[in-house]
Amino acid sequence: MFLRKIITIILFVIILLLIFFFKPSLMFNKDGTIKNFGYTDEESVITIFIAIPIIALICYIIVLSLELIYT
């Protein structure tokens, strides 16, 4: 149980580091700032603040799935 949480946190941090390293144009402006929520060119529907909880849930589901497969 404790190992599941540690692996999930490590996977989550790695994914967030990759997002902040590559700075996809869907979430970041050209100057590297985070886009606001909205529907114009300077804004995005999927911001980093919306993506973080979704990524956390996906990481946890991946770890649970792998745990079920390998036990």
Secondary structure, 3 states (H helix, E strand, C coil): CHHHHHHHHHHHHHHHHHHHHHCCCCCECCCCCECEECCCCCEECCCHHHHHHHHHHHHHHHHHHHHHHCC
